[in-house]
Amino acid sequence: MPQFSPGLLPSPDPLPSPDPQSPISTQRSRGSPTPATHPFLFDLAGAKLPFDAIICDIDGCLGPESHAPLDAPALARIAASNARAPRESRPVLTLCSGRPQPYAEALARLLAIRVPIICEMGVWLYDPRDNRFSIDPAISPDHLAMVRFAQAWIEREIVPLGVVIQPGKTASISLWHQDTPTLLALKPILVQRFAKEGWALRVSNTVAWINCDLAHVSKGTGIDRFVDMMGYSRSRLVGIGDTLGDLAILERVSVFACPANADPDLKQRANYASMSKEVEGVLDVLSWWDTEI
């Protein structure tokens, strides 16, 4: 049975996000990065900065936003990078996703991740080092009951319209419909109902999903817990994301990168925008530490 791990929710001030006016590198890495091509990786003396971890979204980064198959050979290359990380001066790639904990855990095993991962938009941290499942201690039984009430209403009023509720979530609700415009048209209805009932749920959307999350829990709070658990400094973290929901990652790392398929507004705030899409864009970032990945 999963064990709930209590603890204090840290609240350090996040690092400021990258200067949107600073030059953005959009060239795929060719050979070793240099201070001229990747200035964000070097100090003023030209020495390469140390990094401990790369915090990466799943959908749109490690795999497609759709339900298309994952690129297993590309993911195997990431696993090889992670396997070498403990004995080389390279950061380990970990996950920060809205996906349910079981899905994220399975992917973490495939990618040879041996540090905590952030699941269900910050609800869970899963630590593969000791198989520990830690729910955010700021989530109370009343919050869980509120989510159940909201889901019961969705099941009565929204599901009959052809909407599917993603299985496996504990303290949030994710909705999908085969016709995305039909789904997104339901967003204001959800917002209005939640406000009327006093359900403190944040309604947002990705390319193909509507997410209903506890207002005080997010990828950002999950990263705060991850940093506290590992004793990392945010100055030694890299982030990768593709949608505006990944601004929470950007605001808590010192270097942020995007694959080519990322939201244009997010690219404008990133330090680096790859010319490659999805997992190939992630491999592009990993190539900063090893040109043979």
C-alpha beads as a LAMMPS data file, in Angstrom:
LAMMPS data file: protein, C-alpha beads

293 atoms
292 bonds

1 atom types
1 bond types

-500.0 500.0 xlo xhi
-500.0 500.0 ylo yhi
-500.0 500.0 zlo zhi

Masses

1 110.0

Atoms # bond

1 1 1 0.000 0.000 0.000
2 1 1 1.268 3.524 -0.710
3 1 1 2.472 5.292 2.407
4 1 1 1.711 8.938 2.964
5 1 1 4.839 10.824 3.933
6 1 1 4.167 13.930 6.034
7 1 1 6.494 16.858 5.976
8 1 1 6.732 20.586 5.818
9 1 1 5.975 22.346 2.563
10 1 1 8.943 24.639 1.877
11 1 1 8.281 28.064 0.507
12 1 1 11.583 29.569 -0.629
13 1 1 11.413 32.397 -3.105
14 1 1 11.869 31.079 -6.650
15 1 1 14.631 32.376 -8.836
16 1 1 13.504 35.047 -11.272
17 1 1 12.570 33.682 -14.679
18 1 1 14.969 34.226 -17.593
19 1 1 15.041 37.739 -18.964
20 1 1 12.580 37.739 -21.892
21 1 1 14.751 40.369 -23.588
22 1 1 17.901 38.222 -23.507
23 1 1 19.057 36.460 -26.691
24 1 1 17.536 32.999 -27.133
25 1 1 19.608 30.240 -28.675
26 1 1 17.622 28.334 -31.312
27 1 1 20.410 26.260 -32.833
28 1 1 20.584 22.530 -32.326
29 1 1 23.755 21.623 -30.445
30 1 1 26.672 20.694 -32.688
31 1 1 29.630 19.445 -30.688
32 1 1 30.389 20.794 -27.259
33 1 1 28.566 23.957 -26.152
34 1 1 30.671 27.092 -25.833
35 1 1 30.169 30.395 -23.979
36 1 1 29.315 31.930 -27.353
37 1 1 26.651 29.386 -28.347
38 1 1 25.221 28.580 -24.903
39 1 1 26.137 31.467 -22.556
40 1 1 23.657 30.291 -19.897
41 1 1 25.798 27.180 -19.278
42 1 1 28.955 29.092 -18.335
43 1 1 30.103 31.518 -15.645
44 1 1 31.718 34.867 -16.389
45 1 1 35.157 33.264 -16.466
46 1 1 34.036 30.797 -19.153
47 1 1 33.919 27.752 -16.863
48 1 1 31.025 25.352 -17.381
49 1 1 28.433 25.557 -14.597
50 1 1 27.508 22.415 -12.626
51 1 1 23.921 21.128 -12.774
52 1 1 22.304 18.399 -10.678
53 1 1 19.002 17.670 -12.410
54 1 1 16.859 18.348 -15.465
55 1 1 13.171 18.690 -14.566
56 1 1 11.187 17.625 -17.623
57 1 1 7.516 17.580 -18.548
58 1 1 6.182 14.393 -20.180
59 1 1 3.521 15.165 -22.788
60 1 1 4.894 17.250 -25.628
61 1 1 8.450 16.669 -24.411
62 1 1 9.178 12.994 -23.788
63 1 1 6.234 11.912 -25.896
64 1 1 3.514 13.356 -28.107
65 1 1 0.540 15.264 -26.700
66 1 1 -1.669 12.712 -28.470
67 1 1 -2.116 9.031 -27.625
68 1 1 0.391 8.061 -30.348
69 1 1 3.155 5.577 -29.423
70 1 1 6.218 6.722 -27.528
71 1 1 9.604 6.707 -29.275
72 1 1 11.167 3.793 -27.386
73 1 1 14.663 4.023 -28.952
74 1 1 14.878 7.726 -28.090
75 1 1 13.724 7.065 -24.517
76 1 1 16.378 4.344 -24.249
77 1 1 19.018 6.974 -25.032
78 1 1 17.714 9.093 -22.144
79 1 1 17.843 6.025 -19.879
80 1 1 21.475 5.488 -20.888
81 1 1 22.241 9.101 -19.996
82 1 1 20.593 8.730 -16.588
83 1 1 22.437 5.482 -15.921
84 1 1 25.749 7.272 -16.489
85 1 1 24.846 10.377 -14.483
86 1 1 26.092 9.147 -11.056
87 1 1 29.608 8.537 -12.371
88 1 1 29.860 11.442 -14.796
89 1 1 29.466 15.194 -14.466
90 1 1 26.020 15.240 -16.008
91 1 1 22.588 16.011 -14.515
92 1 1 19.956 13.322 -14.131
93 1 1 16.682 13.850 -15.985
94 1 1 13.569 13.567 -13.822
95 1 1 9.848 14.138 -14.391
96 1 1 7.377 16.894 -13.524
97 1 1 3.979 16.111 -14.983
98 1 1 0.236 16.256 -14.554
99 1 1 0.109 12.563 -15.396
100 1 1 -1.132 10.126 -12.706
101 1 1 1.477 8.638 -10.412
102 1 1 1.340 5.070 -11.850
103 1 1 1.945 6.331 -15.410
104 1 1 4.821 8.575 -14.306
105 1 1 6.364 5.819 -12.178
106 1 1 6.336 3.392 -15.111
107 1 1 8.058 5.966 -17.314
108 1 1 10.571 6.744 -14.546
109 1 1 11.528 3.064 -14.382
110 1 1 11.996 2.966 -18.139
111 1 1 14.202 6.075 -18.001
112 1 1 16.371 4.742 -15.131
113 1 1 15.424 7.696 -12.909
114 1 1 16.791 7.317 -9.376
115 1 1 15.654 10.627 -7.891
116 1 1 12.091 11.692 -6.959
117 1 1 9.590 12.465 -9.702
118 1 1 6.697 14.948 -9.503
119 1 1 3.323 13.507 -10.502
120 1 1 -0.290 14.644 -10.851
121 1 1 0.594 18.329 -11.044
122 1 1 2.426 18.285 -7.711
123 1 1 0.009 16.088 -5.750
124 1 1 2.545 13.263 -5.475
125 1 1 6.280 12.850 -5.207
126 1 1 7.427 9.308 -5.925
127 1 1 10.934 8.433 -4.722
128 1 1 12.329 5.338 -6.490
129 1 1 15.235 5.131 -4.062
130 1 1 12.982 3.640 -1.374
131 1 1 9.665 3.200 -3.220
132 1 1 8.111 6.051 -1.207
133 1 1 4.893 7.812 -2.220
134 1 1 4.550 11.298 -0.674
135 1 1 1.333 13.242 -1.057
136 1 1 1.556 17.008 -0.581
137 1 1 0.991 17.549 3.164
138 1 1 -1.043 20.671 2.325
139 1 1 -3.777 18.393 0.930
140 1 1 -6.305 17.665 3.672
141 1 1 -9.143 15.125 3.854
142 1 1 -11.521 18.022 3.171
143 1 1 -9.648 18.792 -0.055
144 1 1 -9.923 15.163 -1.153
145 1 1 -13.649 15.175 -0.384
146 1 1 -14.059 18.375 -2.424
147 1 1 -12.426 16.737 -5.431
148 1 1 -14.743 13.735 -5.075
149 1 1 -17.809 16.029 -4.972
150 1 1 -16.611 17.819 -8.101
151 1 1 -15.950 14.552 -9.904
152 1 1 -19.398 13.227 -8.981
153 1 1 -20.969 16.322 -10.553
154 1 1 -18.793 15.907 -13.670
155 1 1 -19.848 12.268 -13.937
156 1 1 -23.531 13.289 -13.815
157 1 1 -23.454 16.375 -16.017
158 1 1 -20.332 16.311 -18.220
159 1 1 -19.452 12.672 -18.921
160 1 1 -22.779 12.050 -20.768
161 1 1 -21.589 14.606 -23.342
162 1 1 -18.867 12.181 -24.434
163 1 1 -16.180 13.403 -22.042
164 1 1 -13.753 10.899 -20.519
165 1 1 -12.225 11.244 -17.041
166 1 1 -8.580 10.162 -16.952
167 1 1 -8.217 7.238 -14.498
168 1 1 -5.687 7.031 -11.703
169 1 1 -5.755 10.488 -10.132
170 1 1 -6.046 11.132 -6.393
171 1 1 -6.648 14.865 -5.885
172 1 1 -7.340 16.254 -9.357
173 1 1 -9.514 15.602 -12.406
174 1 1 -8.438 15.515 -16.059
175 1 1 -10.951 15.496 -18.909
176 1 1 -10.667 14.473 -22.565
177 1 1 -13.011 14.426 -25.561
178 1 1 -12.308 13.134 -29.041
179 1 1 -13.280 16.577 -30.371
180 1 1 -10.996 19.088 -28.662
181 1 1 -13.078 22.232 -29.477
182 1 1 -16.094 20.543 -27.865
183 1 1 -14.011 19.846 -24.769
184 1 1 -12.589 23.360 -24.485
185 1 1 -16.076 24.849 -24.819
186 1 1 -16.866 23.208 -21.462
187 1 1 -14.101 25.089 -19.636
188 1 1 -16.200 28.169 -18.668
189 1 1 -19.009 25.860 -17.510
190 1 1 -16.588 24.105 -15.165
191 1 1 -15.199 27.397 -13.854
192 1 1 -18.695 28.737 -13.174
193 1 1 -19.876 25.589 -11.400
194 1 1 -16.781 25.297 -9.244
195 1 1 -17.157 28.928 -8.171
196 1 1 -20.844 28.433 -7.375
197 1 1 -20.131 25.388 -5.210
198 1 1 -17.086 26.940 -3.551
199 1 1 -14.800 24.196 -4.850
200 1 1 -11.276 25.654 -4.844
201 1 1 -10.197 24.040 -8.086
202 1 1 -8.034 25.641 -10.784
203 1 1 -9.248 24.942 -14.331
204 1 1 -6.631 24.963 -17.101
205 1 1 -6.042 23.190 -20.365
206 1 1 -3.240 21.667 -22.396
207 1 1 -3.355 20.930 -26.115
208 1 1 -5.978 18.192 -25.670
209 1 1 -7.011 18.064 -21.995
210 1 1 -8.814 20.110 -19.362
211 1 1 -7.224 19.839 -15.914
212 1 1 -9.034 20.587 -12.669
213 1 1 -6.470 20.900 -9.871
214 1 1 -6.504 22.035 -6.272
215 1 1 -5.844 25.758 -6.311
216 1 1 -2.957 25.545 -3.820
217 1 1 -1.156 22.594 -5.454
218 1 1 0.832 22.814 -8.694
219 1 1 3.949 21.736 -10.511
220 1 1 5.605 24.618 -8.681
221 1 1 4.767 23.331 -5.201
222 1 1 5.889 19.885 -6.322
223 1 1 9.254 21.269 -7.423
224 1 1 9.576 23.079 -4.089
225 1 1 9.134 19.752 -2.282
226 1 1 11.542 18.004 -4.670
227 1 1 14.248 20.631 -4.092
228 1 1 13.780 20.381 -0.327
229 1 1 13.887 16.569 -0.386
230 1 1 17.077 16.440 -2.454
231 1 1 18.843 19.466 -0.966
232 1 1 19.347 20.923 -4.429
233 1 1 19.917 24.555 -5.259
234 1 1 17.703 26.031 -7.939
235 1 1 20.811 27.578 -9.462
236 1 1 21.833 24.023 -10.431
237 1 1 18.571 22.966 -12.086
238 1 1 17.554 22.837 -15.748
239 1 1 13.919 22.680 -16.883
240 1 1 12.210 21.490 -20.070
241 1 1 8.575 22.186 -20.993
242 1 1 6.289 22.824 -23.924
243 1 1 3.119 24.595 -22.706
244 1 1 2.357 27.644 -20.584
245 1 1 1.556 25.249 -17.748
246 1 1 5.303 24.669 -17.593
247 1 1 5.962 28.254 -16.528
248 1 1 5.996 26.781 -13.017
249 1 1 9.106 24.835 -14.040
250 1 1 10.705 27.834 -15.743
251 1 1 10.279 29.976 -12.612
252 1 1 12.127 27.448 -10.435
253 1 1 15.219 26.628 -12.490
254 1 1 18.193 28.616 -13.710
255 1 1 18.113 27.341 -17.317
256 1 1 14.921 26.534 -19.224
257 1 1 14.656 24.879 -22.638
258 1 1 11.824 24.004 -25.026
259 1 1 11.349 21.514 -27.859
260 1 1 10.423 22.935 -31.257
261 1 1 6.724 22.158 -30.730
262 1 1 6.471 24.384 -27.629
263 1 1 4.021 27.244 -27.248
264 1 1 5.532 30.342 -28.924
265 1 1 4.952 32.449 -25.809
266 1 1 6.879 29.930 -23.710
267 1 1 9.730 29.872 -26.237
268 1 1 10.076 33.629 -25.874
269 1 1 10.823 33.194 -22.157
270 1 1 13.166 30.224 -22.546
271 1 1 16.951 30.298 -22.592
272 1 1 16.997 27.780 -25.412
273 1 1 14.495 26.615 -28.049
274 1 1 15.503 23.447 -29.850
275 1 1 14.919 22.980 -33.553
276 1 1 13.831 19.387 -32.814
277 1 1 10.394 18.313 -31.592
278 1 1 9.352 16.422 -28.477
279 1 1 11.819 13.751 -27.289
280 1 1 14.400 14.666 -29.940
281 1 1 14.356 18.180 -28.485
282 1 1 15.019 16.709 -25.031
283 1 1 17.926 14.695 -26.436
284 1 1 19.214 17.916 -27.955
285 1 1 19.389 19.403 -24.450
286 1 1 21.078 16.280 -23.056
287 1 1 23.690 16.578 -25.796
288 1 1 25.056 19.629 -23.984
289 1 1 26.772 17.160 -21.652
290 1 1 27.508 14.383 -24.098
291 1 1 27.684 14.860 -27.849
292 1 1 27.369 11.097 -28.373
293 1 1 23.879 10.681 -26.859

Bonds

1 1 1 2
2 1 2 3
3 1 3 4
4 1 4 5
5 1 5 6
6 1 6 7
7 1 7 8
8 1 8 9
9 1 9 10
10 1 10 11
11 1 11 12
12 1 12 13
13 1 13 14
14 1 14 15
15 1 15 16
16 1 16 17
17 1 17 18
18 1 18 19
19 1 19 20
20 1 20 21
21 1 21 22
22 1 22 23
23 1 23 24
24 1 24 25
25 1 25 26
26 1 26 27
27 1 27 28
28 1 28 29
29 1 29 30
30 1 30 31
31 1 31 32
32 1 32 33
33 1 33 34
34 1 34 35
35 1 35 36
36 1 36 37
37 1 37 38
38 1 38 39
39 1 39 40
40 1 40 41
41 1 41 42
42 1 42 43
43 1 43 44
44 1 44 45
45 1 45 46
46 1 46 47
47 1 47 48
48 1 48 49
49 1 49 50
50 1 50 51
51 1 51 52
52 1 52 53
53 1 53 54
54 1 54 55
55 1 55 56
56 1 56 57
57 1 57 58
58 1 58 59
59 1 59 60
60 1 60 61
61 1 61 62
62 1 62 63
63 1 63 64
64 1 64 65
65 1 65 66
66 1 66 67
67 1 67 68
68 1 68 69
69 1 69 70
70 1 70 71
71 1 71 72
72 1 72 73
73 1 73 74
74 1 74 75
75 1 75 76
76 1 76 77
77 1 77 78
78 1 78 79
79 1 79 80
80 1 80 81
81 1 81 82
82 1 82 83
83 1 83 84
84 1 84 85
85 1 85 86
86 1 86 87
87 1 87 88
88 1 88 89
89 1 89 90
90 1 90 91
91 1 91 92
92 1 92 93
93 1 93 94
94 1 94 95
95 1 95 96
96 1 96 97
97 1 97 98
98 1 98 99
99 1 99 100
100 1 100 101
101 1 101 102
102 1 102 103
103 1 103 104
104 1 104 105
105 1 105 106
106 1 106 107
107 1 107 108
108 1 108 109
109 1 109 110
110 1 110 111
111 1 111 112
112 1 112 113
113 1 113 114
114 1 114 115
115 1 115 116
116 1 116 117
117 1 117 118
118 1 118 119
119 1 119 120
120 1 120 121
121 1 121 122
122 1 122 123
123 1 123 124
124 1 124 125
125 1 125 126
126 1 126 127
127 1 127 128
128 1 128 129
129 1 129 130
130 1 130 131
131 1 131 132
132 1 132 133
133 1 133 134
134 1 134 135
135 1 135 136
136 1 136 137
137 1 137 138
138 1 138 139
139 1 139 140
140 1 140 141
141 1 141 142
142 1 142 143
143 1 143 144
144 1 144 145
145 1 145 146
146 1 146 147
147 1 147 148
148 1 148 149
149 1 149 150
150 1 150 151
151 1 151 152
152 1 152 153
153 1 153 154
154 1 154 155
155 1 155 156
156 1 156 157
157 1 157 158
158 1 158 159
159 1 159 160
160 1 160 161
161 1 161 162
162 1 162 163
163 1 163 164
164 1 164 165
165 1 165 166
166 1 166 167
167 1 167 168
168 1 168 169
169 1 169 170
170 1 170 171
171 1 171 172
172 1 172 173
173 1 173 174
174 1 174 175
175 1 175 176
176 1 176 177
177 1 177 178
178 1 178 179
179 1 179 180
180 1 180 181
181 1 181 182
182 1 182 183
183 1 183 184
184 1 184 185
185 1 185 186
186 1 186 187
187 1 187 188
188 1 188 189
189 1 189 190
190 1 190 191
191 1 191 192
192 1 192 193
193 1 193 194
194 1 194 195
195 1 195 196
196 1 196 197
197 1 197 198
198 1 198 199
199 1 199 200
200 1 200 201
201 1 201 202
202 1 202 203
203 1 203 204
204 1 204 205
205 1 205 206
206 1 206 207
207 1 207 208
208 1 208 209
209 1 209 210
210 1 210 211
211 1 211 212
212 1 212 213
213 1 213 214
214 1 214 215
215 1 215 216
216 1 216 217
217 1 217 218
218 1 218 219
219 1 219 220
220 1 220 221
221 1 221 222
222 1 222 223
223 1 223 224
224 1 224 225
225 1 225 226
226 1 226 227
227 1 227 228
228 1 228 229
229 1 229 230
230 1 230 231
231 1 231 232
232 1 232 233
233 1 233 234
234 1 234 235
235 1 235 236
236 1 236 237
237 1 237 238
238 1 238 239
239 1 239 240
240 1 240 241
241 1 241 242
242 1 242 243
243 1 243 244
244 1 244 245
245 1 245 246
246 1 246 247
247 1 247 248
248 1 248 249
249 1 249 250
250 1 250 251
251 1 251 252
252 1 252 253
253 1 253 254
254 1 254 255
255 1 255 256
256 1 256 257
257 1 257 258
258 1 258 259
259 1 259 260
260 1 260 261
261 1 261 262
262 1 262 263
263 1 263 264
264 1 264 265
265 1 265 266
266 1 266 267
267 1 267 268
268 1 268 269
269 1 269 270
270 1 270 271
271 1 271 272
272 1 272 273
273 1 273 274
274 1 274 275
275 1 275 276
276 1 276 277
277 1 277 278
278 1 278 279
279 1 279 280
280 1 280 281
281 1 281 282
282 1 282 283
283 1 283 284
284 1 284 285
285 1 285 286
286 1 286 287
287 1 287 288
288 1 288 289
289 1 289 290
290 1 290 291
291 1 291 292
292 1 292 293
